[in-house]
Amino acid sequence: MKSSDYKSCHDLNDDEKLKIILKICSEAGFFDDINELIHIVAHKVRNPLFGISAAVEVLRGRYDKGNSNEIIFEMIDKELDRLENTIKDLLKTFSDSSYQK
């Protein structure tokens, strides 16, 4: 192959550049490492979320339904759901292997 047969980085379009970068990252095991890290972080974040959720349920059981604390409990539940959905989205993104090919 002659040196003129190679394309320079400037001659590649964005899709070609992305494919090259993804191939290099995949061959280096980068995605496996990132996937493992994401799962570890998700586990570490979920543990306290479950504890907070359980604590809210215990506290909720100590008060009447119409109590003013119910608004606070609902806010906490909403934020817990938001964090859980963020974790699920992150895990889904990194378990989707289409970016690794």
N, C-alpha and C positions, 0 to 999 in steps of 0.2 A: 504494500500500500504506500502510495506517495503521500507526502505531507499535505499536498493540496486536496487529498481525499477527505481529510478531517475538517469538520466544521469548527469554527471558533465559537466561543460562548455568545458572541454578538450575532452570529448567524442563526442561532436557535430561537424558535418562538417560545413563548411562556410554557406551553404544554410540554414541549420537548425538554425544557430545562427542569420542569417539575418531575417528569418521569425519570430523568437522570438522578436527581436528588433523592427521590423516593427509592430508586434501585440501590443507590449507595447506602442509604440509611437502613434499608431492609437487609442488605448483605452484611452490614456491620452489627446486626442484632439490635439496632437502636429501638425499633418498635417493640420488641420483646421486653426490653428494659423499661421503656415507658409504660407499657401495659402492666407490668408487675408493680411499678411504682404507683400507678393510678389505683390499682386494687388495694394496695397497702394503705394509701391515704383514705380511700373510701371506707375501709374497715375501721381505721382510726377515728374517722369523723362520725361514722354511724353509731359506734358504741356509746358515746355520750348523748347522742340524739335519742337513743332508746331510753336511756336513763332519765333524761329530761322529760320525755313523753310520759314515762311511768310516774314520775313525780307530779306532773300536772294532773294526771288521773287521780292520784291519791288526794291531792289538794282539792280537786273538783268535788270529790266525794264528801269532803268535810263541809261544804257550803251548799246552801239551797240553790236551786236552779236560777232564780231571779237575782241572785247576789251580784253586786257590782264587780266582784272578782271574775265573774264569768267572761266579761269583755277581755280581761287580761289573758285568761286561759285560751280564749279563741284566738287572740293575737299570737300567743306562743304556738298554738297548734298550726296556725297559718304559716308561721316562719319555719317551723319544723318540716312541714310539707314542702315548702319552697326549697329548703336545703336538701331534703331527700330527693326531690325531683332533679335538682342540680347534679347530685351524685349519680342518679340513674342516667341522666343525659351524658355525663362524662364517661361512665362505664360503657354505655351504648356506643358512643363515638369511638372509643378505643377498642371495643370488641368487634366493630365493623372492620373486617380485614380488607375492604376494598381500597383503602388508602395505602395498604402495605404492598400492593402488587404493582 
